[in-house]
Amino acid sequence: MEGQGMQQALNEYKEGIGQLAKHLPEVASAYNKFTSACFSEGELSLKEKHLIALALGIYSNDEYCIIYHAKGAVDNGASDKEMLEAAGVSAAFGGGMAMSQAVTVLIDALNEFKQA
């Protein structure tokens, strides 16, 4: 992923989901329906849900989730500080691995998505 833009990474993820849908339409449909329900407004706002998912992406060392949910958090009004606080909570659980993702992938995503 190094050297590619965050938006390019999002596009690659979406293309991959499209390929999955061609080969396993039932699986892709069920996954999309499930995640759509999980990321709908409820007691938690979309911003809060993306901040939670961002922290989990950092914790699990999943760069595409970090990028995807950083974009979702930005699009739903999360501030840099809110996102970095979520990253800090993740690092409290995940130690150095989570901190390295927070200070590299998340910072790069913040810089790119704030310019968009």
C-alpha positions in Angstrom: 0.0 0.0 0.0 3.0 2.2 0.5 3.2 4.9 -2.2 -0.4 4.8 -3.2 -3.0 7.4 -2.3 -5.7 6.7 0.2 -8.4 7.3 -2.4 -6.8 4.8 -4.7 -6.8 2.2 -1.8 -10.5 2.8 -1.3 -11.1 2.4 -5.0 -9.2 -0.9 -5.0 -11.3 -2.1 -2.0 -14.5 -1.3 -3.8 -13.3 -3.0 -7.0 -12.5 -6.1 -4.9 -16.0 -6.1 -3.5 -17.3 -5.8 -7.0 -15.2 -8.9 -8.1 -16.5 -10.8 -5.1 -20.1 -9.9 -6.1 -19.5 -11.4 -9.6 -18.3 -14.7 -8.2 -20.3 -14.9 -4.9 -23.3 -12.6 -5.3 -25.1 -14.0 -2.3 -22.1 -13.6 0.0 -21.5 -10.0 -1.2 -25.1 -9.1 -0.9 -25.4 -10.5 2.6 -22.2 -8.8 3.7 -23.3 -5.5 2.2 -26.8 -5.7 3.8 -25.2 -6.6 7.2 -22.7 -3.8 7.2 -25.2 -1.3 5.9 -27.4 -2.2 8.9 -24.5 -1.9 11.3 -23.6 1.5 9.9 -27.0 3.1 9.9 -28.0 5.8 12.4 -29.1 4.4 15.7 -28.3 5.2 19.3 -24.7 5.8 18.1 -24.2 8.3 15.4 -22.4 7.4 12.1 -19.4 9.4 13.3 -19.2 7.4 16.5 -19.6 4.1 14.6 -16.8 5.0 12.2 -14.6 6.1 15.2 -15.2 2.7 16.8 -14.5 0.9 13.5 -11.4 3.0 13.0 -10.0 2.0 16.4 -10.8 -1.6 15.6 -9.0 -1.4 12.2 -6.0 0.1 13.9 -6.0 -2.6 16.6 -6.4 -5.4 14.0 -3.7 -3.9 11.8 -6.1 -3.7 8.8 -4.9 -0.9 6.6 -8.0 -0.9 4.3 -10.3 -0.6 7.3 -8.2 2.2 8.7 -8.5 4.1 5.4 -12.2 3.2 4.9 -13.3 4.2 8.4 -11.0 7.3 8.5 -12.8 8.5 5.4 -16.2 7.6 7.0 -15.3 9.5 10.2 -14.1 12.6 8.2 -17.3 12.5 6.1 -19.4 12.3 9.2 -17.7 15.3 10.9 -15.1 13.7 13.1 -12.2 16.1 14.0 -8.6 15.1 13.8 -8.4 15.1 17.6 -11.4 12.7 17.9 -9.8 10.3 15.4 -6.5 10.5 17.1 -8.1 9.9 20.5 -9.8 6.8 19.1 -6.4 5.7 17.8 -4.9 6.3 21.3 -7.6 4.1 22.9 -6.7 1.4 20.3 -3.0 1.8 21.0 -3.8 1.3 24.7 -5.1 -2.2 23.8 -2.8 -3.0 20.9 0.5 -1.6 22.0 3.2 -0.8 19.4 1.5 -2.4 16.4 -1.6 -0.2 16.9 0.5 2.9 17.6 2.5 2.3 14.4 -0.7 2.2 12.3 -2.1 5.3 14.1 1.0 7.4 13.4 1.5 6.2 9.8 -1.6 5.1 7.9 -4.1 7.1 9.9 -2.0 10.3 9.7 -1.7 9.8 5.9 -5.4 9.2 5.6 -6.2 12.3 7.7 -3.9 14.5 5.6 -5.4 13.2 2.3 -9.1 13.2 3.3 -9.0 16.7 4.9 -7.7 18.1 1.6 -10.6 16.6 -0.4 
